[in-house]
Every structure is written in structure tokens, then in C-alpha cells.
Amino acid sequence: MTESPHAKELRHPNARILIFAKAPRPGQVKTRLIPALGAEGAAAVHRLLVTQTVATVANAGLAPATLYCTPTSSDPFLTTLATDARMTLAVQQGHDLGERMAAALEAALHQARYAILVGTDCPGLSEPYLAQALEALGGGRDAVIGPAVDGGYVLIGLSRPPVPALFADIPWGTDQVLAATQARLEALDWSWEALSPLRDLDRPADLEALWGPLRAAAP
């Protein structure tokens, strides 16, 4: 991971923002939307979500950002997005989501005082929301978490290196992710802050509430 050449112009140059994104391969992304939209339609939603998330982070002017890809960093859609946004591109490393998140945060915290990691499923992710998370960490919190209304989370940030207890054996993809992570933070006796809940676009029921605003806000 390399620092943006414009880091000095950013509001949090000593922080990092990490975006986790999958290559938009039909049948492999947004699979819970396939019954409603088909594989190609679900992949189109995924591409729009990724595009909006990258644009939100790039336009916020908050901190150097890295787009973490899976399964590789050679997907043309993702490489073009990263190039246009002047972001570093990296490959997620690890056997499961917890290992990949821990590895990315560990790497970022070797270069920065604090870091936040976001996915690409949340159309409501905004510059003020990202700024609030960075300010919490810059103000001394060990961790910050952005809850999702479905029981997961849309953002997690740390100002200290991750420990295995924080990400290991979490029931990823269930409505227990947030509660399990909050319990781990409490058990670690870390100081942490929860932001306002946001809604992910994961299921057909989310389309009615989020698809129209997402398309209207698309870059």
C-alpha cells in the first residue's frame, strides 16, 4: 500500500480508508438479489454500489484510500475505478472475511494512526458518516463501528492493531455479526463508539427502499 501523493491536502492524512469490493462476476455477487433480478441484474446493482462507494470516498477528501479486491486485482472494472479515483489497488489476503479484514487493517495501521474499513453494500454511506468515524478514532477511541439495520455492520475502524479475538469465528452473513463484534469489543475492554445505523442493499426487500435513491445518486 502506498500513500496518496495528495495526502497533505487531506483532512486526515494520518488515517487510511479501506474499501472491500468483489469483482462484479454474474452469479458470484449479490446472490440474494438473483431471484428478483437475475445474475446479470444483480451484478449490475453490485457495479453501481461499488462505483458509488469509491466515488464517495474519493470525493470526500478525508484520507488516503485503498481499494481491496477479491479474488484478484486484475478485474478491468475495479482497476479502472481505482485508477480514475487515484486509489491504491490491493488484493484481499486471508481464508475468510475476518482474516481478510484483519490483514488489511493490520497493514494500514503500520502506515497510519487509525483506519476505517467499509464494504460496498451501503448506498447511504456518506462523507459526513466517514468523517464521524475518523474523528472518533482521532479523538482517542480504540474502535468505531457503523451498524447495519440487518444486524451486520457497514463500517469498522481501529486505532490499534486488530487481535484475532475481534474477527475470528464471527458468523459472517448473519444477523448476529454486529452483536458478536460488539461483545468482542467489550470483552477486550476497548473504548469504542457506534455510529447511526444504515441500511445495506442485500435482499429483494431492500430494492424498493434503496434502488431509486441509489440510481439517482450514481456518478
ZIGI-V836062 format. One record per backbone hydrogen bond with DSSP energy under -0.5 kcal/mol. CO is the residue of the C=O (numbers start at 1). NH is the residue of the N-H. E is the energy in kcal/mol with one decimal. If there is no record, write none. Layout:
BEGIN
co=CO nh=NH e=E
co=CO nh=NH e=E
END
This chain:
BEGIN
co=4 nh=7 e=-1.7
co=6 nh=9 e=-1.8
co=7 nh=10 e=-1.5
co=10 nh=13 e=-0.7
co=12 nh=15 e=-2.0
co=14 nh=113 e=-2.7
co=14 nh=114 e=-1.1
co=15 nh=64 e=-0.6
co=16 nh=116 e=-2.3
co=17 nh=66 e=-2.2
co=18 nh=20 e=-0.5
co=18 nh=118 e=-2.9
co=19 nh=21 e=-0.5
co=19 nh=68 e=-3.4
co=21 nh=70 e=-0.9
co=23 nh=25 e=-2.4
co=24 nh=26 e=-0.6
co=25 nh=28 e=-2.5
co=25 nh=29 e=-0.6
co=30 nh=33 e=-1.7
co=31 nh=34 e=-0.9
co=32 nh=204 e=-0.6
co=33 nh=36 e=-0.9
co=33 nh=37 e=-2.6
co=34 nh=38 e=-2.7
co=37 nh=41 e=-0.7
co=38 nh=42 e=-2.5
co=39 nh=43 e=-2.1
co=40 nh=44 e=-2.0
co=41 nh=45 e=-2.0
co=42 nh=46 e=-2.2
co=43 nh=47 e=-2.5
co=44 nh=48 e=-2.1
co=45 nh=49 e=-2.5
co=46 nh=50 e=-2.7
co=47 nh=51 e=-2.5
co=48 nh=52 e=-2.4
co=49 nh=53 e=-2.4
co=50 nh=54 e=-2.6
co=51 nh=55 e=-2.2
co=52 nh=56 e=-2.6
co=53 nh=57 e=-2.3
co=54 nh=58 e=-2.8
co=55 nh=59 e=-2.6
co=56 nh=60 e=-1.0
co=57 nh=61 e=-0.7
co=57 nh=62 e=-0.5
co=58 nh=61 e=-0.5
co=61 nh=11 e=-1.8
co=62 nh=12 e=-3.4
co=64 nh=17 e=-2.3
co=65 nh=88 e=-1.6
co=66 nh=19 e=-2.8
co=66 nh=68 e=-0.8
co=67 nh=69 e=-0.6
co=67 nh=90 e=-2.3
co=68 nh=21 e=-2.7
co=69 nh=92 e=-3.1
co=70 nh=23 e=-2.3
co=75 nh=79 e=-2.7
co=76 nh=80 e=-2.3
co=77 nh=81 e=-2.0
co=78 nh=82 e=-2.5
co=79 nh=83 e=-2.4
co=80 nh=84 e=-2.7
co=81 nh=85 e=-2.1
co=82 nh=86 e=-0.6
co=82 nh=87 e=-2.8
co=83 nh=86 e=-1.0
co=88 nh=67 e=-3.1
co=90 nh=69 e=-3.3
co=96 nh=100 e=-2.3
co=97 nh=101 e=-2.7
co=98 nh=102 e=-2.4
co=99 nh=103 e=-2.3
co=100 nh=104 e=-2.0
co=101 nh=105 e=-2.5
co=102 nh=106 e=-2.5
co=103 nh=107 e=-2.3
co=104 nh=108 e=-2.3
co=105 nh=109 e=-2.3
co=106 nh=110 e=-0.5
co=107 nh=110 e=-1.0
co=108 nh=111 e=-1.5
co=108 nh=112 e=-1.4
co=114 nh=16 e=-1.1
co=115 nh=158 e=-2.4
co=116 nh=18 e=-2.9
co=117 nh=156 e=-2.1
co=118 nh=20 e=-2.8
co=121 nh=123 e=-0.7
co=121 nh=201 e=-2.8
co=122 nh=125 e=-1.5
co=126 nh=130 e=-2.5
co=127 nh=131 e=-2.7
co=128 nh=132 e=-2.3
co=129 nh=133 e=-1.8
co=130 nh=134 e=-2.3
co=131 nh=135 e=-2.6
co=132 nh=136 e=-1.9
co=133 nh=137 e=-1.8
co=134 nh=138 e=-2.9
co=135 nh=139 e=-1.6
co=136 nh=141 e=-2.2
co=137 nh=140 e=-1.6
co=142 nh=159 e=-2.3
co=142 nh=160 e=-0.6
co=143 nh=193 e=-1.3
co=144 nh=157 e=-2.8
co=145 nh=147 e=-0.7
co=145 nh=195 e=-2.6
co=146 nh=154 e=-3.1
co=146 nh=155 e=-1.1
co=147 nh=198 e=-2.3
co=148 nh=151 e=-1.8
co=151 nh=178 e=-3.3
co=152 nh=148 e=-2.3
co=154 nh=119 e=-1.1
co=155 nh=146 e=-2.9
co=156 nh=117 e=-3.2
co=157 nh=144 e=-2.1
co=158 nh=115 e=-2.4
co=163 nh=166 e=-2.0
co=163 nh=167 e=-0.7
co=164 nh=167 e=-0.8
co=164 nh=168 e=-2.3
co=167 nh=170 e=-0.8
co=170 nh=172 e=-2.3
co=171 nh=174 e=-1.3
co=174 nh=177 e=-1.0
co=176 nh=180 e=-2.5
co=177 nh=181 e=-2.3
co=178 nh=182 e=-2.7
co=179 nh=183 e=-2.2
co=180 nh=184 e=-1.9
co=181 nh=185 e=-2.3
co=182 nh=186 e=-2.2
co=183 nh=187 e=-2.4
co=184 nh=188 e=-2.2
co=185 nh=189 e=-0.6
co=185 nh=190 e=-2.0
co=186 nh=189 e=-1.0
co=191 nh=142 e=-1.6
co=191 nh=143 e=-1.6
co=193 nh=145 e=-2.4
co=198 nh=149 e=-2.3
co=199 nh=124 e=-0.5
co=200 nh=202 e=-0.8
co=203 nh=206 e=-1.8
co=203 nh=207 e=-0.7
co=204 nh=207 e=-1.1
co=204 nh=208 e=-0.6
co=205 nh=209 e=-0.6
co=206 nh=210 e=-2.2
co=207 nh=211 e=-2.6
co=207 nh=212 e=-0.5
co=210 nh=214 e=-2.1
co=211 nh=215 e=-2.5
co=212 nh=216 e=-2.2
co=213 nh=217 e=-1.7
co=214 nh=218 e=-0.6
co=215 nh=218 e=-0.7
END
